[in-house]
Amino acid sequence: MMKRVYKLTILSLLGLLIFLTGCSTRKEIKSYPSEAQIQGELKPVGYSIQVGAYSKVENALHMTDILREHGIEAYYFRHKSGLYKVRFGEFSFRTKAEEKAQNLIYRNIIPEFFIIDPSISSPSAIPLSRREALRNNLVETAINYHGLPYCWGGTSPDIGFDCSGLAVAVYRLNGLALPRTCHEQYASGIPVSNNNIQSGDLVFFAKSGKKNISHVGIYVGNGKFIHASARNKKIRTDSLNHSYYRTHFVGARRYIR
């Protein structure tokens, strides 16, 4: 009888330890990252696959949904030609990207493709002369999404539209690979003071007590940022001085150095 009680006590203590550890882990993930977690350096994107050239945004959204149904994270964007294109993938070698695309054609998932070469070789060593141009390009890319519906992690009113996916798409189209979630994006950037936010930096918000990062936008200058709004179901511009965003603002992060 004593042995049985002893075993139950040990199991209870182990269960309690696991429970406490789990709670601690969940709390740690949701809280702000420590300075040691902040990396401040992005890797360049690899070769990616581009499909379609659509005159209607609905067709680009449809192709994006098809790819997502097959487990492929894809995003669409408005090309300077006015057409909407879909892009996905990150491959170290061009041959790998071509093999993937040919496989998707064989399975009748995509109709055609074009391989996109990496555009930046070393993001941590961007020349000073190029940084301003890159910032301008990031803003132009973000503005090009203005007013469009967004499709990445969420495509319906009940799920919401993915703000961090917009940031990923804008940076990828300029050759830089951001982490996927707003928590990871916050942790990987260089902290920026409120009076030193520059175009292309990301701005972050939290819903409750400024403890849990819940939203991200792309700063475009003059106190304004572009973001994928779940409430408005589209990409829009808002001001950091708006009472709601001023109250929930957590801070800004920079990835170009």
Secondary structure, DSSP 8 states (H G I E B T S, - for coil): -HHHHHHHHHHHHHHHHHHHHHHHHHHHHHS---GGG-----EE--EEEEEEEESSHHHHHHHHHHHHHTT--EEEEE-TTS-EEEEEEEESSHHHHHHHHHHHHHTTS-S--EEE--S-S-GGG--HHHHHHHHHHHHHHHHHTTT----SS-EETTTEE-HHHHHHHHHHTTTEE--SSHHHHHHHSEEE-GGG--TT-EEEEESSTTTSEEEEEEEEETTEEEEEETTTTEEEEEETTSHHHHHHEEEEEE---
